[in-house]
Amino acid sequence: MRGLTLKQLEAVRAIVRHGTLTAAAGAIGITPSAMTTRLKELEAVCGFELFDRASAGLQMNRAGETILALANQVHAAIEVADGSLSTLRGVTSGSLVIGITSTAKYFAPRLIAEFARRYPGVDISLSVGNRLETIDALKRLKIDVAIMGRPPAWLDLVSEPFGDHPMIMIGPPDHPLAGQVDIDRSAIAEERFLMREEGSGTRVVFEEFFHGPVRRDSNFNIEIGSNETIKQGVMAGLGLALISAHTVAFEVETGRLAVLHVKGLPIRRTWYVAYPADKAVLPAMKAFREFTLTEGAGHLPKLSGLAPAESPKLLGSGVDVT
């Protein structure tokens, strides 16, 4: 193992992040043939092939996982040293890749903008994706830190709560139940619902709220992969929706949407700032974490008139709702 180089370890990290030799080469600014050479040289040093060549592409094997863990440790150590030197120089600088889930995009840009004003020397990149995309980005170390609903327990993350995240039922302002209180769940059970796609956190919350999977006939529900389209559909009278209050605060306050005060709602979840447990916490990342924990709640949209949830532990399994 004495013959391995930092460039070879960088190659392994790039291949895992980008999936193919060509994409990995482009990401670190070398040719595909140079990337192939680095990989072959590293495999010669290790005495093992690190990837299985399958029809679907390169699949990392157990030897590869061992080298990837080493590469990540070396990369983290270099980042720590670089951050420590920057601190000694008194420079607030560095780069930060922030991932946010699609529901968080209704408040996170304002939070990040304020952070950028306070730390103008930090180079910030923003990545927006659904829950599964954000989790995958954390797993592959494509992002440094994420703003999301409750992170998955199976991924080794440091996750810290910073704000309340209520889920509510919305309808058009002229809906017969608009303005009523203590609406029984049975009163809306036969309504058409607009909902996110299978596997999304909001969809799981919906199904648990109604104690089982939704009906499958197309006359009863419509799958929509975007919160914005769901809002437009509800405003048009196409159906009702269970959705994050933070995505509809403006439309509710301006009278374009109505909150239906159904018993058991709002379901109160939590916003988190999360990052991989084995990731080096450099000064820029530390500053963003501390900023979010202290001031994140103040940047959340406000929606007045929400009654306390009937059962805050309704979804005690910790389902993410982004």
N, C-alpha and C positions, 0 to 999 in steps of 0.2 A: 504493500500500500504506500510505500515511500515515494513512488514515482508519480502519484496523482497530483493534479494541479487545480488551482482555483477555477481556471477556465473550463476544465472538464466537469467540475462540480456544478458550475454555472449552467453548463449544457444540460445536465440531468434535470435541474430545476426548470429550465426553460421548456424541455420536452414535456414534462409533466403538466406544466401550466397551459401549454398551447396545443398539445395533443399530437402534433406531427413534427417531423424533422424540419420540413420546409417552413412551417409557421414559427417554430422555435428559433430557427436560424434568422429569420427576418426580424424577430423581436429583439435579438441581441446584436443585430447588425453584422452578421457573417453570412457566408454562402452556405447552401445546403451541403455541399461537399465538405466544407470545413467542419460543419456540425457533425457529419458522419464520421470524419476523422477523429474528432474529439471523443465521440462516443466509443469508437473502436479502440482507441488508445486507453481509455478508462477501463473498458471491459478486459483488455489485455493485462492491465495492472491488477485488477480484481481477480482475474481467473474465472470469471463468470460472465455470461450474457446477462444484461440488466433488464432487457425487455424481450417479451415473447413476440415474435412476428406473426400476427394473425391477419385474416382478411379484413378485419375492422380497423387494423392499424397496430401501433405499438402498444402492448399491454405490459405494464411493469410487473415483474415477478418478485419473489421474496428477496433475492439478492439486490434487485433494484431498490426495493423499499429500504433496505439497510443503508445503501449508499445515499438515497434521498434524505434519510434522517440525518446522516452525517453532513450532507450538503446544507441542509437547513440549519444545523447547529453552527457550522462554520460561518454561514451567511449572517446568522443572528449575532455571533461574536464580533464580526466585523462591524455590524451596525451599532452595537453597543459601544465599541471603541470609537467609532466615528462620532457618535452622539456625545460621548464623554469629552472628546477633544473640542467639539463645537461648544459645549457648555463652558469649558475652560477658556475658550476664546470669547465667551460672552455673546455669542451670536445665536439669535433665535431664528433658526433656519431649518432646512430639511424638506423632505417631501412626504406627502400623506395621501394615500388612496382610501377614500371613504365610500363604503357601500351602503346604500339605503334601499329598503324594500319599497315596492310601488305605492303602498299606502302612506309610507313616511314622507313621500315626496311633497305632501301637502303642507309640511312644516319644516322639514329638514333643510331645504335650501336657505331659509331665513336664518336658521341656527348656524349653518356653515358660513353664511355671509358675514355674520357678526364675528365669528371666530376669525375669519380672514382679515377683517378690519383691525382686530387686535393683534394679529400675528402676520403682518404683511410679508414677512420673509419666508413664510412656509408655502411651498408649492403644492397646491391641492388639486387632486383629480377626483371626480365624482362618478360613481357607477350606480345605475338604477336597475333593479331587476325584481322579479317576483321572489317569493320566499325560497323556493328550491334553488334558483339561480344565485341568490345571495349566500345561501349555505354552501353551495359548491365553490363559490369564489373564496369564502373563508377557508374551506378545506384545502383548496389549491394555493392558498396564500396570494391570490390575485388582488385582494384588498387587505388593507392594514386593520381596519376597524369597521364595524357595521352598526347601523341604527336599525333596529328591527323589533318585532314582537318577540315573545319568549323563545329563546334559541333552543335548538334540539339538544336533548340530554345526551345523545350518543356521540356528539362531537365535543372534543376537549377544548372548551372555550372558557374564558373569563367573561362573565356577563353580569352587568350591574344595572338595576332598575333606576330610571330617572323620571318617569311620569306616568300618569293614569291614561288608559286607552279604552274608552267606552265604545261598545258596539250597540247600535240602535236599529229600530225598524223605521223605514221611511216610506212615504206614499205621496201622491200628488196632493196639493192643498185642498182640492175639492173632494177628496175621498170621504165617504160617509162616516168613517171612524176618526177623522181628523178632529182634534179638539176634545175628544173623549179621554177619560182616564180609566185605569184599571181594566183595560181591554183583555178579555180572556183569550188565551191562545186559540181556542176553538173557533173564535169569531173570524180569524184570518186563515184558518187551516185550508180552506178551499180557494184561497186567492191564488192568482198566478204570481210566481216569484222570479225575479231576475237575480241570478247568482253567478259567482265566480266559477271557474273551471274545477273539475275533479282534482283533488289533491291540494287545492289552495286552503290556507288556514281559515279564511272566512267561510268557505263551503263546509268545512268540518264543524265549525261553530254552529252554523245553521242547522245541520243535521242533528247535532247533539241537542240543540235547543228544542227541536221537534221530536226528540227521542227516537231517532231512526232516520234512515235514508229517505230522501225526497222521492216523490212519485216520479216516474220516468216518462210519462206521456208528454209529448211536446206541447199540448194545450195547457199543461199545468205549470211548467217551468221553462225558462230560457237561460242557457249558459252563455255568459259574456265574459271575455277575458280582460276587461278593463273597467276600472271604477268609474271613469268618466262616461263611458257608454251606458253603464248601469244607471248613473244619475240622469242622463238624458232620457233613457227609457222610462224611468219612474215619472219624470216630469211630464212625459207625453201620455201617461196613463197606461203604459204597457204592463205594469205590475208593481208589486212591492219589492223591497229589498232589505235584507239585514246587512248593515254596512258600518264601517268605522265612522264614528261621529266626527272625526277629524277630517274626513274627506268631504263632508257636506255642510260644515258649519256656515259657510257663506250663503249657500242656497237656502238653508233653513232660516237664517236671520233675515234674508231678503224676501222670504215668502214664496220662493219657487218650489220648495219642498216642505213637507210637514212630517214631524216626528209622531209616530203612532205609539202611544203610551201603553204598550202591551205588558201584562204582568210578567215579571221575570227579567225585564229589560230596564236599563241597559245592563249588558254583561260587561263587567269591568275587568279588563286585562291590563297589561303593563308594557311600556316601552323600555327597551334595554339598549345599552351601548355594549358591544361585544367584540372580542378579538381572540385569536388563537392563543391558548395557554402557553405554548412554547415560543411565542413571538417576542422578540426583543422590544421592550417599550422605550422607544427613543424620545427625546425631549418634545418633538412636535406631536407625537402620538399621546404622550403623557398630558400635554397641555390640552389637547382636544378632549381626552377622556375627562379630565377634571372640569373643563368648561361645560361639557354636556351634563355631567352629574350635578353641577351647581346651578346651571342656568337653563338646562334643556326644558324643564317643565314650564318655564315662563314663555317659551316659544310655541307651545302647543296651542292649537286653535281653541277658542272658548265657545261653548254652546250652552246657553242658559236654559233652565227649566227641566233638566234631566233629573228624574226621580231616582232615588237609590234603587239598586237592583234588588229584586226579591230574594235572590239566592246567589251571593257572590261566589259560592263554591260550585256553581252549576257545572263549570268546566274545569274542575280541579285537576284534570289530567295534564294540564299545562299545554294545551293546544295553542300553537301560534295563530294569530288572526291577521296576518298581513298578506 
